Amino acid sequence: MHRTLAATTGVVATLGILLQGYNVGEAMGTYAAAARRMSMFFTIWTNTTLAIVMLGAAIAPQGPFAWRRVQCVLLACITLVGLVFYTVLGGGHADTTSDAVAQFTLHAITPALALATFLTAPHTRLPWRAILWGLVPPAVYGPVLLARGLFADEWPYFFLNYNSLGLIPFIQWSIGLIAAFLVFTALFVALERALSR
């Protein structure tokens, strides 16, 4: 069951990314431009990682992609993707049915599948220090986002747009998001510990 769910999650995430790429490519006129634009969104980063990790865990259930601390952090990321999209960003905007399907897939279906996959896996009593792995996604994505924004003036989200926010609000949003990563990672580490009993 777990391997089947992991494979399904990986395939669905891949299909969602491809559909979104097709939609953006059609809108922008070239798929190269679409790939460049999509590459700045945390949704795409997370769903791409989700696809790789889940397919890897399905193929090699004892390998590093199946490590429970990795799964906890990844679940925290994809959960935040969905929550931010439907709350802070108001559910986005879809110009076509295809856009709506891609957005729903990447922000609602993949988080649900990731949670189901997580719950059906063998569980381990992780140490509480595993929560610190929640710092990895913002530590990787943040500098890339900031560099791209400052040098190319391309900002994926209004709440991380340094040019329009200014220093203090940007720092406040950044601290809030880092805290959110840690809180949700802590939530899933605690759940993992509870399920391992």
C-alpha angles and dihedrals in degrees: 000000000000095000091047091051091046091052091046092051091050093049094046092049090050093049091047092053092047092049092049089048090052092049095048091043091054091048095047097039098238133058091218089061089046092053091049093050095044092050092073096059121095088213090065093043091051098044091046090052090045091053093049095044096045095047089046091050091048092052097040109021091179095048130100093271088065094053107129096225089056090050092049093052093044092050089050090053097048091045090054090048090059097041095048092046095052097038115025094029095037096233095301124249127283120200094187140022088253090056090050092050092049093047093047091048095050097040105033113014098046093048090051093048091046090054092048090049091049093051095050096050126099106267132226130200096244120199114250090245087073085082088075088070084075087076092064100077096051090041090056101035099038100064092044091051093047095047093048092047096048096044102034100022090233114141119175097198133033091225091059098043103118093185094058099032102044127219104297099045089044091053091046093052091045093052090047093052094046088051089050091053090052094045094051092043088051090050093055094041088053090048091049091051092048093049092049092066 
